[in-house]
Amino acid sequence: MTQHIGRRGLLRGLGVGAALLATGCESAVARQERVVPAGPPKPGGTAELGLLSDLVPKNLFTNTGPAITTLIGLVYDRLVHYGPSGLEPRPALATSWTPAPDGTALTLRLRDDVRFHSGREFTAADVEFSLRTYADPQWNGQLRSTAAAITDVDVIGRHEVVLRFAHPLSNIFDLLDTVPIIDSESIADLRSGARFVGTGPFRFDGWRPNTELRFTRNPDYFVPSRPYLDGVRARIIPEKSSLLSALKSGQVHFADTLGHRDVESAVRLGTARAITLTGAELQAYVGTNVTTPPLDDVRIRRAIAHALDRERIIAEVFRGAGYASSLPWPKDSPAYDEARAARYARDLPRARALVAQHGPVPVLPLVYAAKDPSLAAVAQIVQNNLAEIGIEVRLEPLDRAQFTQQLIAGGFRGLWVTTHSWAQMTSSTLTVSAYPFNARKNASHFSSPDYTRAADAAWQLTGDPAEAHAALSDQLLDELFLIEIGVCWQRWAHSPELQGIGYSRRRELDLTEAFLA
C-alpha cells in the first residue's frame, strides 16, 4: 500500500499544538491509502459498483452501511483529513488552523476556490451549518457529543471561522475529519434522499431505492483534472452470491461487504484483486444488554469472554486479516497495551466455573446483521463456543437497516455480534461517541460513574494521557459490557480494470484518483 500524493505535494499536519499552513493546490484524496496503479490514468468511463445493502438517508451521519460510506466518499469533502497512518490532521477544505493556548478554541482558515454542486460558493457559514446539523440528535451522528461541545461558532470572514469549546477536546480533529460539509439550501432533499449536494469529486445524480445510485463527474472540482471517471453507478445487489457472480463475470468493477473467503475466491480465479483496508481497522465483538438476566451478572459476561475462540474466528472468518484482542484499540493506538489485550484468553475450565457459580442460564438471543457472511460465521462460532460452557444461544439474523436502528436505540434484548469502528481514531472518540461504548448512553444500557469519569478524563485532556488510557481500558475490561473478539481488516474486491481506488480511515470509498484501465 502506498499513499498517492497530490499535484503539489502533501504538507504534513502539525497536530493540535501548532498551526499548519498549506500552499498551492493539494489533492483532497491524499488522505487515502490506495493501490498503486499499473499504468498512467485514463480519463473517461463509468465505474460499476456492487453494494450489498441500500441507502438509508437518515443514517447519513452514522458512517454505517456500504451505500452511506460510498455516498459520503464520492459526494462530500471535509475540513481536514488524516493520512494513511497516524492522526496528524492535514488540509482539506481547511487550509490551516491555530488552536487557542488553553485548548478551548480553534481558528480555521478555509479554501476560497470551492463551490457546491449547485454552483454556490463554499464559505465559513457552511462550516457552522454542517457542525450544527451534525450535532442535532435526529441525525444520530456518532461524534455528536463532540459536535455538541462546540459552544460557539464565530464566522469572522467568508473563509475564516473560530470554533469555541466547552472544554478542551482531544478528538476535535476526529470530528473535523468525519463531518461531511453539507449544503444548507438542500437539507430538506437530503432528509428525503431526493438530493445530496456536496463539494466532492462526484455529483449525486439519482437514487432508485433497492436498485441503484448514480453519480457524475464534478467538472468544477477544486483539484485540477480530477476525477478521471465520467461517472459512477452503484448497483444494489442484496444477495452475496449474486454480488460475487457479478464481480467474477465483470458486471461490476467493485464489490463491498463480501466475506473474506469470497474475496479470496475471486482473487484465486484471477477475476479480482483485493484491497486490505489497513489503517481503517474494525473490531469484532459480542455485545451484551446488561439489564437482561443473566447478563446483568458480570460473572456470566466474563465466562463468555473466556469461552470465545478468538484465534479461530480471526483465522477462519477473517482469513488471518487481523489479530485477537480483549481490548478495542488496535496495536498502533497509544491506548493499546499488550498485557491487557491478552486478559481474557480462552479458558474453558474457568468459564465453566463462572457459569456454575451463577447457576442455570436461560436461552439467550444472539442477533447479527443478515446477509453479512462474516458476521453470520462469527455468530455460529460464538454459538458453539458458548455451548461448550453450558450457555445456549438462539441465532437471530436481522435486516441490516433494522440491526443498525436497534443498535442505535439500544434495542437488543440479549447478545449481539457485529463490528465496531472508531478505535482507529483518537482513543477518547470511542467512549464518548460510538453507540456501543458511549459512557452516557450505549447499546448495552451500561452506566457507571467510574466509567464516565474515565471517559471524560481522556476526552477533556485532564491528567496524564497514559494514565487516562490505562484507566479507560481497565474500566472496559472490568465491566465487560462489550466483549472484544479482535481487530480485523476489511477487504474490498475489485476488477483489475478499475485502478486507483482509495479509502478513508472510516472506510469511505474514494474514487477521485480512480480510472478504468
matplotlib code that plots the C-alpha trace (Angstrom):
import matplotlib.pyplot as plt

x = [0.0, 1.3, 0.0, -1.0, 0.3, -1.5, -0.2, 1.9, 2.7, 1.4, 2.2, 2.4, 0.0, 1.5, -1.4, -3.2, -0.1, 0.7, -0.8, -0.4, -0.2, -1.0, 0.2, -0.8, -3.4, -3.3, -5.2, -8.2, -7.6, -4.0, -5.9, -6.4, -4.5, -4.7, -3.3, -0.6, -2.0, -0.4, -0.3, -1.0, -4.5, -7.0, -9.8, -13.4, -15.8, -18.3, -17.3, -19.8, -20.1, -21.9, -23.3, -25.0, -27.4, -29.4, -29.2, -30.9, -30.8, -31.5, -28.3, -26.1, -24.0, -23.8, -21.0, -22.8, -23.6, -21.8, -24.3, -23.7, -19.9, -19.9, -22.2, -20.1, -16.8, -18.0, -20.1, -18.7, -15.5, -14.4, -12.4, -9.3, -8.2, -5.9, -3.2, -2.7, -1.1, -1.1, -3.5, -1.9, -4.5, -3.8, -5.5, -8.7, -11.4, -9.5, -6.0, -4.6, -5.6, -4.5, -5.5, -6.0, -3.3, -5.8, -7.2, -10.8, -10.9, -9.6, -9.3, -9.8, -8.9, -10.7, -10.2, -11.7, -12.0, -14.6, -18.2, -21.1, -22.5, -25.3, -22.8, -23.0, -19.7, -18.5, -18.0, -17.5, -21.2, -21.4, -18.9, -21.2, -24.3, -22.7, -21.4, -24.7, -26.6, -24.3, -24.9, -28.7, -29.8, -32.2, -29.2, -27.6, -24.1, -21.7, -19.5, -22.5, -21.3, -18.1, -20.0, -22.3, -19.3, -18.7, -20.4, -20.0, -19.0, -17.7, -17.8, -15.2, -15.0, -16.2, -13.3, -12.4, -14.1, -13.4, -14.8, -15.1, -15.4, -16.9, -13.6, -10.5, -11.4, -8.8, -10.7, -11.7, -9.8, -11.6, -14.8, -13.4, -12.2, -15.6, -18.3, -19.3, -19.7, -23.3, -25.4, -27.9, -30.1, -31.0, -31.2, -34.9, -34.0, -31.1, -33.6, -35.8, -33.0, -34.1, -30.8, -27.4, -25.3, -21.7, -18.4, -16.8, -15.4, -18.8, -22.3, -25.3, -27.4, -30.2, -31.3, -33.7, -34.4, -33.3, -31.9, -29.1, -27.3, -25.9, -23.1, -21.5, -18.1, -18.0, -16.4, -15.8, -13.9, -11.1, -8.5, -7.5, -8.3, -9.9, -11.8, -10.8, -14.0, -17.1, -19.4, -20.2, -23.1, -23.7, -26.0, -27.8, -27.2, -28.7, -27.6, -24.0, -23.8, -25.2, -22.8, -19.8, -21.1, -21.4, -17.8, -16.5, -18.4, -17.3, -20.7, -19.3, -15.8, -16.1, -17.8, -18.3, -19.2, -18.1, -16.8, -13.1, -13.4, -15.4, -12.7, -10.1, -12.1, -12.4, -8.7, -7.7, -9.8, -7.8, -11.0, -10.4, -7.8, -8.1, -7.6, -6.9, -8.1, -5.1, -5.3, -9.1, -9.5, -12.7, -13.1, -15.4, -17.2, -20.0, -22.4, -24.5, -27.6, -26.6, -30.2, -31.2, -30.6, -28.2, -26.1, -26.6, -24.1, -20.5, -19.5, -21.5, -20.0, -16.6, -17.5, -18.4, -15.1, -13.1, -15.2, -14.5, -12.1, -10.7, -7.9, -10.2, -12.5, -9.6, -8.1, -11.2, -13.7, -11.3, -8.7, -5.9, -6.6, -6.4, -5.5, -7.2, -7.5, -9.6, -9.1, -10.9, -7.8, -5.6, -1.9, -0.9, -3.1, -1.5, -4.2, -3.1, -1.5, -0.3, -0.8, -4.4, -5.1, -4.4, -6.5, -9.4, -7.6, -9.7, -10.0, -13.0, -12.5, -12.5, -15.6, -17.5, -16.6, -18.1, -21.3, -21.5, -21.2, -24.1, -26.4, -28.6, -28.7, -31.7, -31.5, -30.2, -30.9, -27.8, -28.5, -26.4, -26.9, -28.4, -26.6, -23.3, -21.3, -18.6, -20.9, -23.0, -19.9, -18.8, -22.2, -22.1, -18.7, -19.8, -22.8, -20.6, -18.2, -20.9, -22.5, -19.2, -19.7, -23.4, -24.8, -27.4, -28.0, -30.5, -29.3, -31.5, -30.4, -31.8, -32.0, -29.0, -31.1, -33.1, -29.9, -28.4, -31.6, -31.8, -28.1, -28.6, -31.7, -30.3, -33.0, -31.2, -32.6, -29.6, -26.4, -25.4, -22.4, -21.1, -18.1, -17.3, -15.1, -13.7, -10.9, -8.6, -9.2, -8.3, -9.0, -11.5, -13.8, -14.7, -16.0, -17.8, -19.2, -19.6, -23.0, -21.7, -19.3, -20.8, -20.4, -23.6, -25.9, -24.9, -26.5, -25.7, -27.6, -24.5, -23.7, -21.1, -19.7, -16.2, -16.5, -18.0, -15.1, -12.5, -14.1, -14.3, -10.7, -9.4, -11.8, -11.2, -7.4, -7.2, -4.2, -1.5, -2.7, -1.1, -2.9, -6.1, -5.7, -5.0, -8.0, -10.3, -9.0, -9.4, -13.0, -13.8, -12.1, -13.5, -17.1, -17.1, -20.4, -18.8, -16.7, -14.0, -13.0, -10.3, -9.1, -10.0, -9.2, -12.0, -11.2, -12.6, -12.6, -12.3, -11.6, -8.1, -9.8, -10.7, -7.5, -6.5, -9.2, -8.8, -10.5, -10.7, -9.9, -13.7, -13.7, -15.4, -14.8, -12.8, -12.6, -11.1, -7.9, -9.6, -9.7, -10.7, -7.6]
y = [0.0, 3.4, 6.9, 8.9, 12.4, 15.4, 17.7, 20.0, 17.5, 17.0, 19.2, 17.3, 18.3, 19.6, 18.5, 20.3, 22.1, 24.2, 25.8, 24.2, 26.4, 24.8, 26.4, 25.7, 23.1, 19.9, 16.8, 16.2, 12.5, 12.5, 11.5, 8.0, 4.8, 3.3, 0.6, 1.8, 1.9, -0.4, 2.3, 6.0, 7.3, 7.1, 9.7, 8.7, 5.8, 4.8, 2.7, 0.0, -0.8, -3.6, -2.9, -5.5, -3.1, 0.0, 3.6, 4.8, 8.7, 9.3, 7.3, 9.7, 10.8, 7.3, 6.0, 2.7, 0.6, 0.5, 2.8, 5.6, 5.3, 5.2, 8.3, 10.3, 9.3, 10.4, 13.5, 15.2, 16.8, 17.5, 20.2, 18.2, 14.6, 12.1, 10.4, 6.7, 6.3, 8.3, 11.0, 14.2, 16.4, 17.6, 20.2, 19.6, 22.3, 24.0, 25.1, 25.9, 26.1, 27.7, 26.3, 28.6, 28.1, 26.7, 24.3, 25.7, 27.3, 26.5, 29.0, 27.6, 29.2, 27.8, 27.4, 30.2, 28.3, 25.7, 25.5, 23.2, 21.1, 23.7, 26.3, 28.2, 29.3, 27.4, 29.8, 29.7, 29.8, 26.3, 25.1, 26.4, 24.8, 21.4, 21.2, 22.3, 19.8, 17.0, 17.9, 17.6, 14.3, 13.4, 12.6, 10.1, 11.2, 9.1, 12.1, 14.1, 14.7, 16.3, 18.4, 19.5, 20.5, 23.3, 26.1, 28.8, 29.2, 32.6, 33.4, 36.2, 36.3, 34.5, 32.0, 32.0, 30.6, 30.2, 27.1, 27.6, 24.6, 23.9, 22.3, 21.0, 18.3, 15.7, 14.4, 17.7, 16.6, 13.3, 15.4, 17.7, 14.6, 13.0, 15.6, 16.0, 19.6, 19.7, 22.3, 24.3, 25.1, 21.4, 20.0, 19.0, 17.0, 15.3, 14.1, 12.5, 11.1, 13.2, 15.2, 15.2, 18.3, 18.5, 19.9, 16.5, 14.9, 13.5, 14.9, 12.9, 12.1, 10.0, 7.1, 4.3, 2.5, -1.1, -0.7, 1.8, 5.1, 7.3, 9.9, 12.0, 13.8, 17.2, 19.4, 22.2, 20.2, 22.2, 19.6, 20.2, 17.4, 15.2, 13.0, 10.9, 8.9, 10.4, 8.7, 6.0, 3.7, 1.8, -1.2, -2.7, -6.4, -7.8, -11.4, -12.2, -15.0, -12.6, -9.9, -12.3, -13.6, -10.0, -9.3, -12.5, -12.0, -8.4, -6.9, -4.7, -3.4, -3.3, -5.2, -4.1, -6.3, -9.7, -12.2, -12.8, -16.2, -14.8, -12.2, -15.0, -17.0, -14.1, -13.4, -17.0, -17.1, -14.1, -12.0, -9.7, -8.0, -7.4, -4.2, -4.7, -1.6, -1.2, 1.9, 1.7, -1.2, -2.8, -4.7, -7.7, -8.1, -9.6, -7.1, -7.6, -6.0, -5.7, -5.2, -8.7, -11.6, -13.3, -10.8, -8.4, -10.6, -9.8, -13.4, -14.5, -11.8, -12.9, -16.5, -15.6, -13.7, -16.7, -19.0, -17.2, -18.8, -15.6, -17.2, -19.4, -16.5, -14.4, -17.3, -18.8, -16.0, -13.1, -15.4, -14.1, -10.5, -9.3, -10.5, -11.5, -8.9, -8.2, -4.5, -2.3, -0.4, -1.5, -2.1, 1.3, 3.2, 4.9, 3.2, -0.3, -2.4, -5.9, -7.4, -6.0, -7.2, -10.8, -10.6, -12.8, -15.7, -18.8, -20.8, -23.2, -24.6, -21.0, -20.1, -23.2, -22.4, -18.9, -20.3, -22.8, -20.0, -18.2, -21.2, -22.2, -19.8, -19.4, -19.5, -16.1, -14.5, -13.7, -11.2, -10.3, -8.5, -10.8, -11.2, -10.4, -13.6, -12.7, -11.9, -15.0, -17.1, -15.3, -15.8, -19.5, -19.9, -17.9, -20.1, -23.2, -21.7, -20.8, -24.3, -25.6, -23.9, -24.6, -21.4, -22.0, -19.1, -18.8, -17.1, -14.3, -12.7, -9.2, -7.0, -4.6, -1.4, -2.8, -4.0, -0.5, 1.0, -1.3, -0.8, 3.0, 2.7, 0.0, -2.4, -5.8, -8.0, -10.3, -10.8, -9.5, -9.9, -7.2, -5.0, -1.5, 1.3, 4.5, 2.8, 3.6, 7.3, 9.2, 6.9, 9.2, 9.2, 5.6, 6.1, 9.4, 8.8, 5.3, 3.8, 0.6, 2.5, 5.8, 6.4, 8.3, 6.2, 3.0, -0.1, -2.2, 0.1, 0.1, 3.1, 3.7, 6.9, 5.4, 4.7, 8.1, 9.8, 7.8, 8.6, 12.3, 12.4, 11.1, 13.3, 16.6, 16.2, 16.2, 14.4, 12.2, 10.6, 7.2, 7.1, 8.1, 5.3, 2.7, 3.8, 3.6, 0.2, -1.2, 0.0, -1.8, -5.0, -5.0, -4.2, -6.1, -4.9, -5.4, -8.4, -7.9, -10.7, -8.9, -6.5, -7.3, -5.6, -5.3, -6.4, -5.0, -6.8, -5.0, -6.0, -5.3, -2.8, -0.3, 1.1, 3.9, 3.1, 4.9, 4.9, 7.0, 5.8, 5.3, 3.0, 5.6, 4.8, 7.4, 7.3, 10.7, 9.2, 6.0, 5.2, 2.4, 0.8]
z = [0.0, -0.9, -0.5, -3.6, -3.4, -5.0, -7.7, -5.5, -2.7, 0.7, 3.7, 6.9, 9.7, 12.9, 15.2, 17.9, 19.1, 16.1, 13.0, 9.6, 6.5, 3.1, -0.1, -3.6, -4.7, -2.7, -3.8, -1.5, -1.8, -0.4, 2.8, 1.5, 1.1, -2.4, -4.6, -6.9, -10.4, -13.0, -15.6, -16.3, -15.6, -18.4, -18.3, -19.0, -18.5, -15.7, -12.8, -11.9, -8.2, -6.4, -2.9, -0.7, 1.0, 0.0, 1.1, 4.3, 4.1, 7.8, 8.6, 6.6, 9.6, 11.2, 8.9, 8.7, 5.6, 2.2, 0.5, 3.1, 3.0, -0.8, -1.0, 1.5, -0.1, -3.6, -2.9, 0.1, 1.4, 5.0, 6.7, 7.4, 6.7, 8.3, 6.3, 5.8, 9.3, 12.4, 13.5, 12.2, 10.6, 7.0, 4.9, 3.0, 2.9, 5.7, 4.7, 8.1, 11.8, 15.0, 18.4, 21.4, 24.1, 26.6, 24.0, 24.2, 20.7, 17.2, 14.3, 10.8, 7.5, 4.5, 0.8, -1.3, -4.6, -3.7, -4.9, -4.0, -6.8, -7.1, -8.0, -4.7, -3.1, 0.0, 2.9, 6.7, 7.2, 5.7, 8.3, 11.1, 9.4, 8.9, 12.5, 14.0, 11.8, 12.8, 16.5, 16.0, 17.7, 14.9, 12.6, 15.1, 14.3, 16.3, 17.2, 18.2, 21.7, 20.4, 18.0, 20.8, 22.9, 20.3, 22.2, 19.7, 16.0, 15.2, 11.5, 11.2, 7.4, 4.3, 4.7, 8.4, 11.4, 15.1, 17.0, 20.7, 23.1, 26.4, 27.4, 25.6, 23.1, 22.5, 19.5, 17.7, 14.6, 14.5, 14.3, 11.5, 9.6, 9.9, 9.4, 5.7, 4.6, 3.5, 1.7, 3.8, 0.8, 0.0, 3.6, 3.1, 0.0, 1.9, 4.6, 1.9, -0.2, -3.2, -3.5, -1.9, -2.6, -1.5, -2.8, -3.6, -6.8, -7.9, -8.1, -7.0, -10.0, -8.6, -6.4, -7.3, -4.0, -3.9, -7.4, -7.9, -7.0, -9.9, -9.8, -12.4, -12.5, -10.9, -13.6, -11.1, -8.5, -7.0, -7.7, -11.4, -13.8, -11.1, -11.0, -14.1, -14.3, -16.1, -13.7, -11.1, -10.9, -7.6, -8.1, -5.0, -5.2, -1.9, -2.3, -1.5, -4.2, -6.8, -5.9, -6.1, -9.5, -10.8, -9.8, -11.3, -14.6, -14.9, -14.5, -11.6, -11.1, -7.3, -4.6, -1.0, 2.0, 0.6, 3.0, 3.2, 1.7, -1.2, -1.9, -1.8, -4.3, -6.7, -6.4, -7.0, -10.2, -11.4, -11.9, -9.0, -6.8, -3.1, -1.1, 2.6, 4.5, 6.8, 9.0, 8.9, 11.4, 12.6, 15.8, 16.0, 19.4, 21.3, 22.8, 25.9, 27.3, 30.9, 32.0, 30.8, 33.3, 33.4, 31.5, 34.4, 36.3, 35.3, 36.0, 33.0, 30.9, 32.0, 31.3, 27.7, 27.3, 28.4, 26.2, 22.9, 20.5, 19.2, 17.3, 15.3, 14.4, 13.1, 11.2, 9.7, 9.3, 8.6, 7.0, 9.2, 8.4, 12.0, 15.5, 18.7, 21.5, 24.6, 24.1, 21.5, 20.5, 17.5, 18.1, 16.7, 19.2, 22.2, 24.3, 23.3, 26.0, 25.2, 28.7, 28.9, 25.4, 26.5, 29.7, 28.5, 26.8, 26.0, 29.3, 29.2, 32.8, 34.2, 32.0, 33.2, 36.8, 36.5, 35.0, 37.8, 40.4, 38.8, 38.3, 35.3, 32.3, 30.1, 26.3, 25.1, 21.7, 19.6, 16.9, 13.9, 10.6, 8.0, 4.6, 6.1, 5.6, 8.0, 10.9, 10.3, 10.5, 13.7, 15.3, 14.6, 16.2, 19.2, 19.5, 19.5, 22.0, 24.5, 24.1, 25.4, 28.7, 29.1, 27.6, 24.8, 22.4, 19.6, 16.4, 15.2, 11.8, 11.4, 8.3, 8.3, 8.4, 11.4, 13.0, 12.8, 14.1, 17.1, 17.8, 18.0, 20.1, 22.4, 21.3, 21.6, 24.4, 24.9, 22.9, 19.5, 17.2, 14.9, 14.4, 15.7, 14.4, 15.8, 17.8, 14.9, 15.7, 18.9, 21.8, 23.5, 20.5, 21.1, 24.7, 24.2, 20.8, 19.4, 20.1, 21.7, 24.0, 24.8, 28.6, 28.9, 26.7, 24.9, 23.3, 26.4, 28.8, 30.9, 33.1, 35.8, 37.4, 37.2, 33.5, 32.8, 34.7, 32.9, 29.5, 30.3, 31.5, 28.2, 26.2, 28.1, 28.3, 32.1, 33.6, 32.0, 28.7, 29.5, 32.8, 31.2, 28.6, 31.3, 33.4, 30.4, 29.4, 32.9, 33.1, 29.8, 30.9, 34.4, 33.5, 30.2, 28.9, 25.4, 24.8, 22.2, 19.8, 18.0, 15.3, 11.7, 8.4, 5.9, 2.4, -0.8, -4.1, -7.5, -11.1, -12.5, -14.8, -12.0, -10.6, -8.2, -5.6, -2.2, 1.1, 4.3, 7.9, 8.2, 5.1, 2.9, -0.8, -2.7, -6.5, -7.1, -8.5, -9.9, -13.6, -15.9, -17.5]

ax = plt.figure().add_subplot(projection="3d")
ax.plot(x, y, z, "-o")
ax.set_aspect("equal")
plt.show()
